[in-house]
């Protein structure tokens, strides 16, 4: 079996995050879970610059396996435009931070109400989108929002 791709997951609740992490396996390994934009603006740049020893965390979720730099940042539906911009701007301001796609849910697509089925629906879309991006490889080195 191929090694899992490391990713960062940003979500508003650990309860949904826990289910999403489980459902992303075995293809993707969530190495770090971010609970809010201000924490993400501090933590994500460090993770993408490969400074794993200096990364604070406000969540116990995620493997904390920082041996590899993440290939993407996955955003849950609870993040607004300005919050995503805050995290991306902070990351882009750090010299040497790896450029990766930021996957954001298209909230115009139907999803179940918040709960376990909501997370499962988003995971299906995340996996499909990441598969497409990984197949094109060139898109993996762009810091841009990709809708799923």
Secondary structure in CASP SS format (residue, H / E / C, confidence):
PFRMAT SS
TARGET T0000
AUTHOR 0000-0000-0000
METHOD secondary structure of the structure
MODEL  1
X C 1.00
X C 1.00
X C 1.00
X C 1.00
X E 1.00
X E 1.00
X E 1.00
X E 1.00
X E 1.00
X E 1.00
X C 1.00
X C 1.00
X C 1.00
X H 1.00
X H 1.00
X H 1.00
X H 1.00
X H 1.00
X H 1.00
X H 1.00
X H 1.00
X H 1.00
X H 1.00
X H 1.00
X C 1.00
X C 1.00
X C 1.00
X E 1.00
X E 1.00
X E 1.00
X E 1.00
X E 1.00
X E 1.00
X E 1.00
X C 1.00
X C 1.00
X H 1.00
X H 1.00
X H 1.00
X H 1.00
X H 1.00
X H 1.00
X H 1.00
X H 1.00
X H 1.00
X H 1.00
X H 1.00
X H 1.00
X C 1.00
X C 1.00
X C 1.00
X H 1.00
X H 1.00
X H 1.00
X C 1.00
X C 1.00
X C 1.00
X C 1.00
X C 1.00
X C 1.00
X C 1.00
X C 1.00
X C 1.00
X C 1.00
X C 1.00
X C 1.00
X C 1.00
X C 1.00
X C 1.00
X C 1.00
X C 1.00
X E 1.00
X E 1.00
X E 1.00
X E 1.00
X C 1.00
X C 1.00
X C 1.00
X C 1.00
X C 1.00
X H 1.00
X H 1.00
X H 1.00
X H 1.00
X H 1.00
X H 1.00
X H 1.00
X H 1.00
X H 1.00
X H 1.00
X H 1.00
X H 1.00
X C 1.00
X C 1.00
X C 1.00
X C 1.00
X C 1.00
X C 1.00
X C 1.00
X C 1.00
X E 1.00
X E 1.00
X E 1.00
X E 1.00
X C 1.00
X C 1.00
X C 1.00
X C 1.00
X C 1.00
X C 1.00
X C 1.00
X C 1.00
X C 1.00
X C 1.00
X C 1.00
X H 1.00
X H 1.00
X H 1.00
X H 1.00
X H 1.00
X H 1.00
X H 1.00
X H 1.00
X H 1.00
X H 1.00
X H 1.00
X H 1.00
X H 1.00
X H 1.00
X H 1.00
X H 1.00
X H 1.00
X H 1.00
X H 1.00
X H 1.00
X H 1.00
X C 1.00
X H 1.00
X H 1.00
X H 1.00
X H 1.00
X C 1.00
X C 1.00
X C 1.00
X E 1.00
X E 1.00
X E 1.00
X C 1.00
END
